[in-house]
C-alpha cells in the first residue's frame, strides 16, 4: 500500500480519537457547573459522571461483532453521526438529557474506538504497537491541555454571568471538529473498504502454525489483562488527589498535579515506545512493565513525602505506559480474523474496572482500611498483569507444533 494514504488515514483517526477524548474531558470538567446550573444532587452528578462508562461497557460487549459484519469504515461513520446527536442531547440541558446524552456518547465512543483500532491494525499490521503507542500518547496529552482550557472558559463564563449557556460552547466546538473528522473519514478513508474485503483472504494463514483449539482458548487472556490494566490505571488516577490531601494535607491544586504527572508519564512512555520500538514479544514487555510497575507503585503508596510521591507517580506511569499498546498489538497479531470482537471484550474489561475499581477502593476506605493500603489494589493488579502475561508467553511457546 502507498505510504501517503496510510499516513493520512492514521492522522485522521488520531484526530478523531483526540476529539472523542476531549468530549469526556469536557463532561468531567463541566460536572460542577451542571450541578450549579441545574441544582443537581450529589447522586445525580455522580450518575452523570459515570454515565459514559455505562455506555462504553454496554457497547463493548457487542460492538465488535457489528464491526465485523458492517465493516469498520461504516461503523466509524455511524458512530460519529451518533456522537453528534449525543452532543445535541447534552446541550439540551437538564439532568435526564445530560445523563442520556452521556450514555449515548459512551456507546458511540466505544463503537468509534473499536472501528478505529480495527482500521489501524489493518493499515499497519506490523506496527500496531508503535502506532497505538503514538495514538494513546496523543489522547493523553490532549487531556492535559484541554482540561485547563475548558476550566478557564467556564471561569470566564461564570464571572460574566454566561454560565447558563456558556457551558455549551465547548460541546458546540467539539461538534464542529467531529463533523470535520467525519467528512475526512468519508473522503480520505474510502480506500480502506477494499483492504477490509481482502483481509479475510490474506490473513487466514497467520494462525495456521498453532492448533485451532489452542488459539480459540487464548482469547480468554485478553479480558483478564484488560481488567488488570483498567484496575491498575483507573483506580490509581481516581484516588491520587484524595490520597495526597488526606496524607500530606496538600491543596486541590497540588493534589491535581499528581494526575498531571501521571498523564505526562503515560504519554511520555508511549511516545518512547513509538520512537524506539523494542524488538521484544509484547507479552515479555507486559510482564516486565507489570512486575516493575507493581514494585514502583508499592513504593509510591509508601512514600513519606509529597515530593517523593510526585516523582514515583511519574516513574510508575512511565513504567506501566506500555500496557495498552501491547494489548492492542497482541490482539492484532494473535486474533487477526476476530480482532474487532476481541478489542470489544478488552474495552469491556477496562470499562468494568473503570466503574468498579474506584468504588472498591472507596468501600475499603469506608470500612476503616487506610487509604494508601486500599489503593494497593493498583499494584496488585499490575503484578497479576505481569505474571499472567509471562504465563501466557510460556504456555504459548510450549504449545507450538513441532516442525
C-alpha positions in Angstrom: 0.0 0.0 0.0 1.1 3.5 -0.7 2.6 5.3 2.3 0.7 8.6 1.8 -2.8 7.3 2.2 -1.7 5.1 5.2 -0.2 8.1 6.9 -3.2 10.4 6.2 -5.5 7.7 7.4 -3.6 7.5 10.7 -3.7 11.3 11.1 -7.4 11.4 10.6 -8.0 8.5 13.1 -5.7 10.2 15.6 -7.6 13.5 15.3 -10.9 11.7 15.7 -9.6 9.9 18.8 -8.4 13.2 20.3 -11.8 14.9 19.7 -13.6 11.9 21.3 -11.3 12.0 24.3 -11.9 15.8 24.8 -15.7 15.2 24.8 -15.3 13.2 28.0 -12.8 15.7 29.4 -15.3 18.4 28.8 -18.0 16.4 30.6 -15.8 15.8 33.6 -14.7 19.4 33.9 -18.3 20.7 33.4 -19.7 18.4 36.1 -19.6 21.0 38.9 -21.1 23.6 36.5 -24.0 21.3 35.7 -24.6 20.9 39.4 -24.8 24.6 40.0 -26.9 25.5 36.9 -29.4 22.6 37.2 -29.3 22.2 41.0 -28.2 18.6 40.7 -27.8 16.5 43.8 -24.5 14.7 44.5 -26.1 11.5 43.5 -27.3 12.9 40.2 -23.9 14.4 39.5 -22.3 11.1 40.2 -24.7 9.3 37.8 -23.9 11.8 35.1 -20.1 11.4 35.6 -20.4 7.6 35.4 -23.0 7.6 32.6 -20.4 7.5 29.8 -18.7 4.4 31.3 -22.1 2.6 31.4 -22.4 3.3 27.6 -18.8 2.1 27.0 -19.2 -1.1 29.0 -22.5 -2.0 27.4 -21.4 -1.3 23.8 -18.1 -3.0 24.1 -19.7 -6.4 24.7 -21.4 -6.5 21.3 -19.9 -3.7 19.1 -17.1 -5.9 17.8 -19.5 -8.3 16.1 -21.3 -5.4 14.4 -17.9 -4.1 13.2 -17.1 -7.5 11.7 -20.4 -7.6 9.8 -20.7 -4.0 8.7 -17.1 -3.1 8.3 -15.0 -0.7 10.3 -15.5 2.3 8.0 -19.3 2.1 8.1 -19.2 1.6 11.9 -16.9 4.6 12.3 -19.2 6.8 10.2 -22.4 5.7 12.0 -20.8 6.2 15.5 -19.5 9.7 14.6 -23.0 10.7 13.4 -24.5 9.3 16.6 -21.9 11.2 18.7 -23.0 14.5 17.0 -26.6 13.6 18.0 -25.4 12.8 21.6 -23.7 16.2 21.9 -27.0 17.8 20.8 -28.9 15.9 23.5 -26.3 17.0 26.2 -26.7 20.6 25.1 -30.5 20.5 25.7 -29.7 20.9 29.4 -31.4 19.1 32.2 -30.4 16.1 34.3 -32.2 13.5 32.2 -31.0 14.8 28.9 -27.4 15.1 30.1 -27.5 11.6 31.5 -29.0 10.1 28.3 -26.6 12.1 26.1 -23.6 10.9 28.0 -24.7 7.2 27.9 -25.2 7.6 24.1 -21.8 9.3 23.9 -20.2 6.3 25.7 -21.8 3.9 23.3 -20.6 6.0 20.3 -17.1 6.3 21.7 -16.8 2.5 22.2 -18.0 1.9 18.6 -15.7 4.6 17.2 -12.7 3.2 19.1 -13.4 -0.3 18.1 -13.7 0.6 14.4 -10.7 2.9 14.5 -8.4 0.3 16.1 -9.7 -2.3 13.6 -8.7 0.0 10.8 -5.3 0.8 12.3 -4.5 -2.8 12.9 -5.3 -3.5 9.2 -3.5 -0.5 7.7 -0.4 -1.0 9.9 -0.5 -4.8 10.6 3.2 -5.0 11.5 3.4 -1.8 13.6 0.2 -1.9 15.7 2.1 -1.4 19.0 4.1 1.5 17.6 1.0 3.3 16.1 -1.2 2.7 19.1 1.6 4.0 21.4 1.6 7.2 19.5 -2.2 7.4 19.4 -2.7 6.9 23.1 0.1 9.3 23.9 -1.7 12.0 21.8 -5.0 11.5 23.5 -3.5 11.5 27.0 -1.6 14.7 26.0 -4.9 16.2 24.8 -6.4 15.6 28.2 -3.6 17.5 29.9 -4.1 20.5 27.6 -7.9 20.6 27.1 -8.9 20.3 30.8 -7.4 23.6 31.9 -8.6 25.4 28.8 -12.2 24.3 29.3 -11.9 25.1 33.0 -10.6 28.6 32.2 -13.6 29.2 29.8 -16.0 28.1 32.5 -14.4 30.6 34.9 -14.8 33.4 32.3 -18.5 32.4 31.7 -19.2 32.3 35.5 -17.6 35.7 36.1 -19.6 37.3 33.3 -22.9 35.7 34.0 -22.8 33.5 30.9 -22.8 30.1 32.7 -26.4 29.2 31.8 -25.4 28.9 28.1 -21.6 29.2 28.3 -21.1 25.6 29.3 -22.4 24.5 25.9 -19.7 26.3 24.0 -17.0 23.6 24.3 -19.5 21.0 23.2 -20.5 23.1 20.2 -16.9 23.5 19.2 -16.3 19.7 19.6 -19.4 19.0 17.4 -17.8 21.2 14.7 -14.5 19.4 15.0 -16.1 16.0 14.9 -18.1 17.0 11.8 -14.8 17.8 10.1 -13.4 14.5 11.2 -16.5 12.7 9.8 -16.1 14.4 6.4 -12.4 13.5 6.3 -13.2 9.9 7.2 -15.7 9.6 4.4 -13.4 11.3 1.8 -10.0 10.0 2.7 -10.6 6.6 4.2 -12.7 5.1 1.4 -9.8 3.1 0.1 -9.8 1.0 3.3 -13.0 -0.7 2.2 -11.0 -2.7 -0.3 -8.5 -3.5 2.3 -11.2 -4.8 4.7 -12.6 -7.1 1.9 -9.2 -8.5 1.2 -8.2 -9.0 4.9 -10.1 -12.3 5.4 -8.5 -13.8 2.3 -4.9 -12.7 3.0 -4.5 -13.4 6.7 -6.1 -16.8 7.4 -2.7 -18.4 7.1 -1.3 -16.4 10.0 -2.9 -18.7 12.6 -2.1 -22.0 10.9 1.1 -22.6 12.9 -1.0 -23.1 16.1 -3.6 -25.7 16.8 -7.1 -24.1 16.3 -8.3 -25.3 19.7 -5.4 -23.7 21.5 -5.8 -20.4 19.6 -9.6 -20.3 20.4 -8.9 -20.6 24.1 -6.1 -18.0 24.0 -8.5 -15.0 23.7 -9.5 -15.5 27.3 -6.2 -13.9 28.3 -7.2 -10.6 26.8 -10.2 -9.8 29.0 -8.1 -10.7 32.1 -5.3 -8.5 31.0 -7.8 -5.7 30.2 -9.3 -6.0 33.6 -5.9 -5.7 35.3 -4.9 -2.8 33.1 -8.0 -0.8 34.0 -7.8 -1.7 37.7 -4.2 -0.6 37.8 -4.6 2.7 36.0 -8.2 4.0 36.7 -8.3 3.2 40.5 -5.0 5.0 40.9 -6.0 8.1 38.9 -9.3 8.4 40.8 -7.8 8.4 44.2 -4.4 10.1 43.8 -5.8 13.6 44.6 -7.8 12.5 47.7 -4.9 10.4 48.9 -2.5 13.4 48.7 -4.9 15.6 50.5 -5.6 13.1 53.2 -2.0 12.0 53.8 0.0 15.2 53.1 -2.6 17.9 53.6 -2.0 19.5 50.2 -4.3 21.8 48.4 -6.6 20.8 45.5 -4.1 22.2 43.0 -1.1 20.3 44.3 -3.3 17.2 44.6 -4.4 17.6 40.9 -0.7 17.9 39.9 -0.4 14.1 40.6 -2.9 13.5 37.9 -0.9 15.7 35.6 2.4 13.9 36.2 0.7 10.6 35.8 -0.7 11.6 32.4 2.7 13.0 31.5 4.4 9.7 32.4 1.9 7.7 30.4 2.1 9.8 27.3 5.9 10.1 27.5 6.3 6.3 27.9 4.1 5.7 24.9 6.0 8.2 22.8 9.2 6.5 23.6 7.7 3.1 22.8 6.6 4.5 19.4 10.0 6.0 18.7 12.3 3.1 19.7 10.0 0.1 19.1 11.9 -2.6 21.1 12.0 -6.0 19.3 10.6 -8.0 22.1 7.5 -10.1 22.3 4.6 -7.9 23.6 3.9 -10.4 26.4 7.5 -10.0 27.7 7.1 -6.3 27.7 3.9 -6.6 29.6 5.5 -8.9 32.1 8.4 -6.5 32.7 6.1 -3.5 32.8 3.6 -5.1 35.2 6.1 -6.5 37.7 8.4 -3.5 37.8 5.4 -1.2 37.8 3.9 -3.1 40.7 7.1 -2.5 42.7 7.2 1.2 41.9 3.5 1.6 42.8 4.1 0.0 46.2 7.0 2.4 46.8 4.7 5.3 45.7 2.0 4.4 48.2 4.6 4.1 51.0 6.4 7.4 50.2 6.9 9.6 53.2 6.7 13.0 51.5 4.6 14.6 48.8 7.6 15.4 46.6 8.8 11.7 46.7 5.2 10.6 45.8 5.1 13.0 42.9 8.4 11.6 41.5 7.4 8.0 42.0 3.9 8.5 40.4 5.7 9.8 37.3 8.1 6.9 37.2 5.3 4.3 37.8 3.2 5.8 35.0 6.3 5.7 32.7 6.8 2.1 33.5 3.3 0.9 33.0 2.6 3.0 29.9 3.4 0.1 27.6 0.3 -2.0 28.7 -2.4 -0.6 26.4 -0.3 -0.5 23.2 1.0 -4.0 23.8 -2.6 -5.3 24.3 -3.7 -3.8 21.0 -0.7 -5.4 19.3 -1.3 -8.8 20.8 -4.9 -8.8 19.6 -3.9 -7.8 16.0 -1.1 -10.5 15.9 -2.9 -13.4 17.5 -6.5 -12.9 16.5 -6.5 -11.1 13.1 -9.8 -12.6 12.0 -11.7 -11.8 15.1 -9.8 -8.8 16.3 -12.9 -6.4 16.3 -14.7 -8.7 18.8 -11.6 -9.2 21.0 -11.0 -5.4 21.1 -14.5 -5.1 22.3 -14.0 -7.6 25.1 -10.8 -5.9 26.2 -12.6 -2.5 26.3 -15.5 -4.1 28.2 -13.0 -5.3 30.8 -11.4 -1.8 31.1 -14.8 -0.2 31.3 -15.9 -2.6 34.1 -12.9 -1.7 36.2 -13.3 2.0 35.4 -16.5 1.8 37.4 -15.7 -0.9 39.9 -12.1 -0.1 40.8 -12.6 3.4 42.4 -15.7 2.1 44.1 -13.9 -0.8 45.7 -11.1 1.5 47.0 -13.7 3.8 48.4 -15.6 0.9 50.0 -12.5 -0.4 51.7 -11.7 3.2 52.9 -15.2 3.5 54.4 -14.6 0.3 56.3 -11.7 1.7 58.1 -8.8 0.5 55.9 -6.1 3.2 55.5 -6.5 4.8 52.0 -3.0 4.0 50.9 -3.5 0.4 51.8 -6.8 0.3 50.0 -5.1 1.8 46.9 -2.9 -1.3 47.0 -5.4 -2.7 44.6 -3.5 -0.9 41.8 -0.1 -2.6 42.4 -1.8 -6.0 42.9 -3.5 -5.6 39.5 -0.1 -4.7 37.9 1.5 -7.8 39.4 -1.3 -10.0 38.2 -1.0 -8.5 34.7 2.8 -9.1 34.6 2.6 -12.7 35.9 -0.4 -13.5 33.6 1.5 -12.2 30.5 4.5 -14.3 31.4 2.4 -17.4 31.9 0.7 -16.8 28.6 4.0 -16.5 26.8 5.4 -19.7 28.4 2.3 -21.7 27.7 2.1 -20.4 24.1 5.7 -21.5 23.5 5.1 -24.9 24.9 2.1 -25.5 22.6 3.8 -24.6 19.3 3.7 -27.6 17.0 6.9 -29.3 16.3 8.3 -28.8 12.8 
